[in-house]
Amino acid sequence: MVSLQIGVCSTQAKASNIKGPHRTRKLMEIKQINMDSSHLSKLIEGPKESNNTKAYSSKYLFCLFLLLCSPCLNFFFISRALFQSPELSWSSRAATEAEAVAALSCSGHGSAFVDGILVDGKHVCECNACYRGQDCSEFVQGCAADAESGDPLFLEPYWRQHAASSAVVVAGWHRMSYQTDGDYFISIELERHIRRLHSHVGNAITDGRFIVFGAGSTQLINAAVHALSPNSSASSPASVVASVPYYTVYRTQTEFFNSRAYEWKGVTSKMGGEVAANFIEFVTSPNNPDGRLQQPVLQGSSVIYDHAYYWPHFSAVKAPADGDLMLFTISKLTGHAGSRFGWAIVKDEGVYRRMLSYLGINTMGVSRDTHLRSLKLLKAMLAEERGAAGSIFGFAFSTMRERWHKLNKLVSSSDRFSLQQMRPEYCSYFGKIRDPSPAYAWLKCEKEEDRNCHAVLRAGGIISRAGYKFGADNRYARLSLIRSQDDFDLLMQRMGALVTKEKARNM
Ligand SMILES: Cc1ncc(COP(=O)(O)O)c(C=O)c1O
């Protein structure tokens, strides 16, 4: 109707500019148009109401409109007041900066960080190892695949997707004190969430146990050795041992700290069933580097169970671990190796107190900022649906399974290399039989002449960790599968080239 009226008005305006007999003819044409349009509007609107009825119904409609508007407006304002976050004040600048830095595009091959170096006063991308350029989009030709360290960056994409639930705002005055709300430099809420997490996953018993925090489990390794060693100078030093292949740091730390209370005595296989009093045995389960679930070898020894990898990401959860002294770390759980947070679960109060005194003298506990971040991460994980595909356990397991599957398939097609044997196992966390998903590949060079597997790989453009570092033969080398997707993709590419070259040579 509106366009029809506009059409009529503009036709009349045009007619007023026309003079003489043309004007009379034009006016008649306009009348015709008006008649047609009013006829048309009748057809569209139906018969017109009387003036009274019209006034009454428009008043009625207006009242109805007001009646409907009032509760709607009330609802709008009340819900706004209840649910809208209050205006941010001191945190808004920091939040804006954090979001601006996070929004910088680094082509998926790098990241910009709030505390990164500024170039011309602006944040810039820090590129992954084999990429460069302003936005990390240029691949560095011939770059070696880094599969050396256990840097757990495979979890970074998960946290990028969960930026909101894991972000932490730290005020300048946040927990400045040496003290925390709990005793012995421990945050009560964080300790409570650690216990909740273990009971949710079912991988460790914490009821009636003491919990000690450390700057990564690296700090707790020596704290545990100290606590289990004899505290009298009259006793002979404790012998610290582990089974081959073992995580290097047990040896390097024990040798480095060089205490009169303990000494590195090498590998369990050399003990020949020795009675194990005054022995401290490291049992890493699942093992780094070969992913096996392990038990102590010596009977009667004090055992330090290192369960860094006993999470659904890397292993079937068989039963809640119940060792006297167990180590865990956030590094391999959430991937936040840089936060340096680990914890020990301890049965005996005397051992617990000796660990506390070590940590008190050594660092006076873990950074309170790390407490805050770790708590936030655990809360985000615990809020998720158990075992769901998008949850951290679902994501981590499927990523690791896929990586192991790809590498295993490739290596199986070669005579030159082999991998540790792993089979599907029942996992109580997922409630089903699951495929293997180890954190590391323990690669063996099978050819007689390939005595130094690390060197063979290095020649093929792959950086591995040599077997001797794990107390093992150099025919073995460890490949880390927990690094970034870029690192893993390049590892597959370089391994693929090595396997293809070998096949061509055999033809
Ligand atoms: C078996 C084992 N224990 C402990 C650690 C140390 O972890 P954190 O980062 O907590 O010091 C690692 C790290 O790779 C490890 O593989």
PDBQT file of the ligand as one rigid body, heavy atoms in Angstrom, charges set to zero:
ROOT
HETATM    1  C1  LIG A 601      58.722 -39.883  33.863  1.00  0.00    +0.000 C 
HETATM    2  C2  LIG A 601      58.833 -38.419  34.097  1.00  0.00    +0.000 A 
HETATM    3  N1  LIG A 601      58.842 -37.967  35.356  1.00  0.00    +0.000 NA
HETATM    4  C3  LIG A 601      58.942 -36.656  35.620  1.00  0.00    +0.000 A 
HETATM    5  C4  LIG A 601      59.062 -35.734  34.616  1.00  0.00    +0.000 A 
HETATM    6  C5  LIG A 601      59.243 -34.277  34.963  1.00  0.00    +0.000 C 
HETATM    7  O1  LIG A 601      58.084 -33.554  34.794  1.00  0.00    +0.000 OA
HETATM    8  P1  LIG A 601      57.912 -32.066  35.322  1.00  0.00    +0.000 P 
HETATM    9  O2  LIG A 601      57.677 -31.217  34.134  1.00  0.00    +0.000 OA
HETATM   10  O3  LIG A 601      56.750 -32.106  36.236  1.00  0.00    +0.000 OA
HETATM   11  O4  LIG A 601      59.140 -31.682  36.073  1.00  0.00    +0.000 OA
HETATM   12  C6  LIG A 601      59.059 -36.158  33.289  1.00  0.00    +0.000 A 
HETATM   13  C7  LIG A 601      59.194 -35.190  32.194  1.00  0.00    +0.000 C 
HETATM   14  O5  LIG A 601      59.381 -35.493  31.052  1.00  0.00    +0.000 OA
HETATM   15  C8  LIG A 601      58.953 -37.545  33.026  1.00  0.00    +0.000 A 
HETATM   16  O6  LIG A 601      58.959 -38.005  31.768  1.00  0.00    +0.000 OA
ENDROOT
TORSDOF 0
